[in-house]
Amino acid sequence: MTKMILSLLVAGAAAITSHAASAADAEAGKTVFKKCLACHAIGENAKNKVGPELNGLDGRKSGTAAGYSYSAANKNSGITWNEKEFKEYIKAPRAKIPGTKMAFAGITKQSDIDNLWAYVSQFDKDGKTK
């Protein structure tokens, strides 16, 4: 009985450690976001640039950032941004939304994508972290 309990504890600890090691890291995502800075801003006082500001992206409908001139493809995509949609999009923006103005080729490394989402999704519509 003691061996069984010990085995369960070891297995549980391994599962927790494994999950923690694969969890997304917003601080690492901030580094990944440097690839986006030429076109996008986020945080307090963020303004539209070549691309729209990304505050409050989680839950925002595509093509709706105030003051930004979107392509018809983005406005009519029907996408409401969430983790799944963002992660598909950032891998290959033009494949996800054909006709988008976004010229970025995409990010393919899954840990970078996960970390980028952790970073971007932490900002509310006012640019404050949740």
Backbone bond lengths (Angstrom), bond angles and torsions (degrees), N, CA, C in turn:
res aa  C-N    CA-C-N  psi(-1)  N-CA   C-N-CA  omega(-1)  CA-C   N-CA-C  phi
1 M - - - 1.450 - - 1.533 110.84 -
2 T 1.332 117.10 -43.77 1.456 121.59 -179.99 1.520 110.38 -63.28
3 K 1.344 117.37 -39.88 1.467 120.89 178.79 1.525 110.39 -63.99
4 M 1.332 117.00 -39.05 1.456 120.69 -179.89 1.541 110.44 -65.67
5 I 1.310 117.48 -43.11 1.461 121.32 179.06 1.523 109.84 -64.67
6 L 1.327 116.84 -43.75 1.455 120.98 178.44 1.531 110.67 -61.57
7 S 1.318 117.04 -41.78 1.468 121.07 178.70 1.520 110.90 -62.34
8 L 1.326 116.91 -42.38 1.458 120.84 178.55 1.528 111.42 -64.26
9 L 1.318 116.51 -40.04 1.465 120.42 178.51 1.526 111.09 -64.77
10 V 1.309 116.78 -42.80 1.466 121.00 179.12 1.529 110.02 -64.65
11 A 1.326 117.06 -43.99 1.455 120.64 179.51 1.525 110.88 -63.61
12 G 1.319 116.68 -41.78 1.464 120.66 178.23 1.511 112.19 -63.49
13 A 1.318 116.85 -43.27 1.467 121.09 178.95 1.525 110.34 -63.70
14 A 1.312 117.17 -40.12 1.467 121.06 178.98 1.525 110.54 -64.33
15 A 1.318 116.97 -40.50 1.463 120.79 179.22 1.524 110.69 -64.96
16 I 1.318 116.94 -42.20 1.464 121.07 179.52 1.527 109.87 -65.40
17 T 1.297 117.62 -45.03 1.462 121.91 179.43 1.516 110.47 -62.23
18 S 1.312 116.90 -43.20 1.459 121.61 179.50 1.524 110.33 -62.19
19 H 1.333 117.19 -44.24 1.455 120.68 179.82 1.526 110.51 -64.69
20 A 1.302 117.82 -43.56 1.461 121.38 -179.25 1.524 110.89 -62.60
21 A 1.312 116.77 -37.51 1.459 120.35 -179.09 1.527 111.08 -68.31
22 S 1.349 117.38 -28.71 1.449 119.48 -178.05 1.524 112.64 -97.65
23 A 1.319 118.22 -1.90 1.455 121.13 -179.55 1.522 110.29 -64.86
24 A 1.325 115.23 145.82 1.458 120.35 179.38 1.527 110.41 -67.57
25 D 1.309 115.36 151.06 1.459 122.80 -174.45 1.533 109.08 -125.66
26 A 1.336 116.57 108.28 1.464 121.11 -177.96 1.527 111.53 -61.51
27 E 1.311 117.61 -35.92 1.473 120.14 179.71 1.535 110.29 -65.26
28 A 1.329 116.69 -41.00 1.468 119.91 175.22 1.532 109.82 -66.59
29 G 1.326 116.34 -34.20 1.464 120.97 177.16 1.519 112.59 -63.88
30 K 1.325 116.54 -31.69 1.462 121.11 176.87 1.531 109.65 -62.37
31 T 1.317 116.32 -37.72 1.464 121.05 176.74 1.527 110.18 -67.31
32 V 1.332 117.02 -43.58 1.467 120.72 178.55 1.530 109.82 -62.09
33 F 1.336 116.76 -36.41 1.470 121.52 -177.90 1.528 111.92 -60.65
34 K 1.324 118.18 -19.12 1.469 120.45 177.34 1.531 110.90 -57.74
35 K 1.339 116.89 -27.05 1.465 120.89 176.24 1.529 111.05 -68.06
36 C 1.319 116.81 -21.30 1.464 123.23 -175.12 1.528 112.82 -97.34
37 L 1.333 116.66 -18.22 1.465 122.23 -171.30 1.527 115.21 -59.49
38 A 1.287 118.30 -28.30 1.460 119.28 179.95 1.525 111.20 -62.73
39 C 1.316 116.85 -28.82 1.465 121.05 -175.52 1.525 114.77 -116.60
40 H 1.314 118.54 -23.60 1.464 121.90 -173.81 1.527 111.52 -127.13
41 A 1.333 114.68 149.98 1.460 121.65 173.49 1.524 108.25 -123.90
42 I 1.323 115.47 156.25 1.460 121.71 177.89 1.523 107.76 -151.63
43 G 1.305 116.12 153.99 1.453 120.84 179.77 1.521 110.99 102.48
44 E 1.319 115.43 -179.39 1.458 119.90 -179.79 1.525 109.92 -59.44
45 N 1.305 116.24 139.76 1.472 124.41 -179.59 1.525 114.03 68.69
46 A 1.331 118.26 14.80 1.466 120.66 178.14 1.525 109.57 -65.46
47 K 1.313 115.72 139.97 1.461 122.65 178.45 1.527 108.72 -126.79
48 N 1.320 115.69 157.26 1.453 120.31 174.01 1.513 109.04 -62.80
49 K 1.317 115.62 142.75 1.459 122.26 176.05 1.527 106.28 -122.81
50 V 1.297 117.64 -136.02 1.463 121.22 172.97 1.532 108.89 -61.25
51 G 1.323 115.85 -33.87 1.458 123.46 174.02 1.521 109.56 -115.73
52 P 1.321 117.58 168.89 1.469 120.33 -178.50 1.521 112.44 -71.82
53 E 1.343 115.61 155.48 1.467 119.40 171.98 1.523 107.07 -66.27
54 L 1.318 116.55 153.12 1.464 120.42 -170.68 1.521 114.50 -111.13
55 N 1.323 118.08 13.52 1.465 119.79 177.31 1.524 110.80 -62.32
56 G 1.320 115.85 138.67 1.459 120.69 177.76 1.510 113.78 66.36
57 L 1.320 116.96 26.39 1.463 120.29 -176.75 1.523 111.82 -60.58
58 D 1.314 117.50 -41.74 1.470 120.90 -178.99 1.532 109.07 -64.87
59 G 1.320 115.91 111.98 1.460 121.67 -179.67 1.523 114.30 97.80
60 R 1.327 117.64 -4.12 1.470 121.59 -179.98 1.521 109.66 -87.16
61 K 1.315 116.09 140.68 1.463 120.45 175.96 1.527 109.23 -75.41
62 S 1.304 116.12 140.46 1.459 121.42 178.96 1.526 109.79 -60.40
63 G 1.320 115.53 138.70 1.457 120.32 176.41 1.511 114.73 83.14
64 T 1.352 118.13 20.93 1.463 119.17 -174.47 1.530 115.67 -122.94
65 A 1.314 120.25 5.66 1.466 119.97 177.79 1.525 108.36 -65.48
66 A 1.313 115.85 127.85 1.463 121.56 -176.47 1.524 111.47 -57.74
67 G 1.337 114.90 134.39 1.454 120.33 173.45 1.516 116.10 79.85
68 Y 1.324 117.75 2.52 1.460 119.33 -179.95 1.532 109.35 -104.35
69 S 1.323 116.23 138.41 1.463 122.18 -179.93 1.531 109.79 -92.12
70 Y 1.306 115.44 97.33 1.467 121.91 -177.69 1.523 112.23 -84.35
71 S 1.319 115.19 157.50 1.460 120.92 170.09 1.530 108.23 -71.45
72 A 1.305 115.92 156.23 1.467 120.59 175.80 1.532 109.84 -59.55
73 A 1.330 116.02 -33.75 1.466 120.19 -179.56 1.525 110.90 -60.40
74 N 1.310 117.82 -44.34 1.464 120.65 178.89 1.530 110.71 -68.68
75 K 1.326 116.52 -46.24 1.466 119.92 -178.10 1.523 111.75 -61.04
76 N 1.317 116.75 -34.69 1.465 121.19 -175.05 1.524 113.88 -101.59
77 S 1.326 117.63 11.16 1.472 120.75 -175.37 1.525 112.68 -70.68
78 G 1.325 117.34 -25.26 1.461 120.44 -177.15 1.524 113.36 77.37
79 I 1.308 116.87 6.72 1.465 120.65 -177.43 1.522 110.87 -82.02
80 T 1.306 115.34 134.13 1.457 122.08 164.58 1.517 104.41 -110.11
81 W 1.325 115.86 120.28 1.458 120.19 -173.33 1.522 111.58 -65.84
82 N 1.305 114.02 130.82 1.459 123.83 173.00 1.526 105.89 -149.74
83 E 1.307 116.46 -177.22 1.458 119.55 -176.36 1.525 112.48 -58.21
84 K 1.314 116.79 -47.97 1.472 120.74 -177.38 1.531 111.28 -61.70
85 E 1.334 116.68 -49.69 1.467 120.78 -178.11 1.532 111.25 -62.87
86 F 1.330 116.13 -44.77 1.462 120.06 -179.69 1.518 111.35 -60.79
87 K 1.329 116.23 -46.00 1.464 119.66 -176.46 1.524 111.79 -66.30
88 E 1.318 117.88 -34.31 1.463 120.39 174.82 1.527 110.09 -68.40
89 Y 1.324 115.16 -44.18 1.466 121.04 -176.97 1.529 112.34 -63.86
90 I 1.317 116.46 -47.20 1.462 119.68 -172.60 1.528 112.19 -68.86
91 K 1.326 117.26 -19.56 1.471 120.31 175.46 1.529 111.09 -68.85
92 A 1.327 116.13 -39.04 1.473 121.26 -177.05 1.523 108.37 -158.96
93 P 1.334 117.65 81.98 1.466 120.59 -174.59 1.528 114.91 -53.38
94 R 1.301 117.40 -43.49 1.473 120.34 -177.43 1.522 112.56 -71.53
95 A 1.311 117.32 -24.98 1.466 120.09 176.10 1.529 109.94 -76.18
96 K 1.323 116.75 -37.68 1.473 121.32 -179.24 1.526 111.10 -72.80
97 I 1.343 116.89 -42.53 1.467 121.50 178.83 1.535 107.91 -129.09
98 P 1.330 116.55 85.97 1.467 118.82 177.45 1.531 110.00 -58.38
99 G 1.339 116.12 132.03 1.452 120.77 -179.47 1.523 113.88 94.84
100 T 1.340 117.49 -0.18 1.461 119.88 176.52 1.519 109.92 -63.66
101 K 1.333 116.24 152.41 1.470 120.44 175.85 1.524 111.13 -79.53
102 M 1.312 117.06 -12.57 1.467 120.17 -175.87 1.524 110.05 -67.78
103 A 1.322 115.65 116.35 1.460 121.69 -176.24 1.530 113.00 -89.38
104 F 1.323 117.15 -6.72 1.464 122.41 -177.66 1.527 110.83 -62.23
105 A 1.325 116.65 132.85 1.467 121.24 -176.78 1.524 113.12 -69.85
106 G 1.328 117.22 -30.39 1.460 120.80 179.30 1.512 112.46 122.22
107 I 1.309 114.38 171.08 1.465 123.08 177.14 1.512 106.46 -119.00
108 T 1.319 117.26 128.73 1.459 119.74 -174.76 1.526 114.26 -107.24
109 K 1.315 117.30 -22.31 1.464 120.04 -178.05 1.539 109.25 -74.11
110 Q 1.330 116.49 118.30 1.464 120.88 -173.28 1.526 113.15 -58.75
111 S 1.319 118.13 -39.62 1.465 118.83 179.98 1.530 110.95 -65.70
112 D 1.331 118.19 -34.92 1.466 120.75 175.60 1.527 110.80 -65.53
113 I 1.320 116.44 -41.27 1.467 121.29 178.65 1.528 109.83 -63.24
114 D 1.324 116.93 -46.94 1.465 121.48 179.89 1.523 111.02 -61.39
115 N 1.321 116.49 -44.79 1.465 121.08 -179.15 1.530 111.24 -67.95
116 L 1.330 116.77 -38.47 1.463 120.51 178.19 1.526 110.47 -62.70
117 W 1.334 117.13 -43.98 1.461 120.04 177.61 1.536 110.57 -62.26
118 A 1.321 117.27 -41.76 1.472 120.37 178.66 1.529 109.87 -59.07
119 Y 1.309 117.37 -38.78 1.460 121.47 179.81 1.531 111.37 -71.69
120 V 1.318 117.20 -54.14 1.466 121.84 -175.05 1.526 111.63 -64.14
121 S 1.306 117.40 -40.54 1.468 120.86 -174.29 1.525 113.51 -73.95
122 Q 1.320 117.67 -9.21 1.464 119.17 -179.51 1.533 112.63 -80.93
123 F 1.339 118.32 -10.03 1.456 121.82 -177.56 1.530 111.12 -94.41
124 D 1.329 116.29 131.20 1.460 120.10 175.40 1.527 108.87 -83.67
125 K 1.330 116.94 -178.69 1.464 120.50 -175.12 1.523 113.60 -63.42
126 D 1.331 117.58 -19.58 1.462 121.94 178.30 1.527 112.98 -94.07
127 G 1.319 116.90 2.21 1.455 120.91 178.87 1.512 114.32 83.78
128 K 1.308 116.31 10.86 1.476 120.49 177.00 1.521 107.73 -94.32
129 T 1.330 116.20 147.85 1.452 118.78 178.17 1.526 108.84 -78.16
130 K 1.329 113.41 140.57 1.471 120.41 -177.27 1.504 111.35 -72.07
